[in-house]
Structures are given as C-alpha cells and as structure tokens.
Amino acid sequence: MRDKKIKFVELGEKRVEKTINMLRLIKNLANRSHYEYDKEQVNKIIRALDVEMQELKSAFRSSLKKDKGFKL
C-alpha cells in the first residue's frame, strides 16, 4: 500500500509539472507579435483543454466515490 502512495506522489509531481510547462508553452501562442490566429482556432484549443480537464476531474471524483464503499 505504501509503495502505491509513493509511486502516486512521484508520478503525480512529474506529470503535473510537465503539464504546467506544456500549458505555459501553449499560453505563449497567444503572443500576436509571433503568431497569427483567429477566434475559432483559439476556441478549439480552449475547448479541447476544457474537455480533458473535465474528464480528469470526473475520473478522480469517480475513483474517490468508489473508495467509500456502500452505506445506507
């Protein structure tokens, strides 16, 4: 059990840090002096990220609910 917690922390820290760095790189795309884009393209990026974030939240919430077990 302890090994699973340690692995979760290790992987969680690495993956979250990578994700934050990638989000910062995506944010750099907003610089109009370097890139040209339209509102539709921006909305597609934001929608894709929103969908993934909602799926992430749902997966963790679902997992936490399962751990509580049955109660009346």
N, C-alpha and C positions, 0 to 999 in steps of 0.2 A: 504494500500500500504506500509506504514511504517513497519507494522508487518512482511510483507513478506521479506523486506530488512533485518530486524533484524534477522529473522529466517535463511535467506540465509547465513549471516555472521556467526552466531552461528554454524550452521551445517557445513558450509564450513571450518571453522577453525578446528573444531573437526575432521572432516573426512580427511582433508588434513594431519593433524598431525598424525593421526592413520596410514594413507597410507605411510607417510615418515618413520615412525617407522617400519612398515612391510617391506618396501624396504630395510631398514638397516639390518633387520634380514635375508632377502634373500641374501644381499651382504655378510653377514657372512658365507654363504655356500661356498663362493669362497676360504675359508681357506683350503688348501690342507693338512695341518697337522691334520685337524679334519675330513675331508670328502674326499671321492673318487668319481670322476665323469668323464664323457667323454665329448667331444666337442658337440656331438649330444644332450645330456641332457641339456647342457648349452644353446645351440641354441634354444631348445624348450622353456625354461624358458624366454629367451630374446624375442623370437617371441610372446609368449603369452602376455607378458607385453607391447610390442610394439603395438600389435593389440588393446588391451584395451585402451592404451594412444591415439591412432588414433581415436578410437570411442568416447572417451571423448572430444577430440578437435573438432571432427565433430559435436557432439551434441551441444556444446557451440556455434560454428560458425553458425550452422543452426538456433539455437534459436535467436542469435543476428540479423541475416538477416531477420527473421520474424518480429522482432520488428520495423523495419524501415518502413514498410508499402509500398504501391505501389507508384512509381514515374515514370514519363516519362522523 
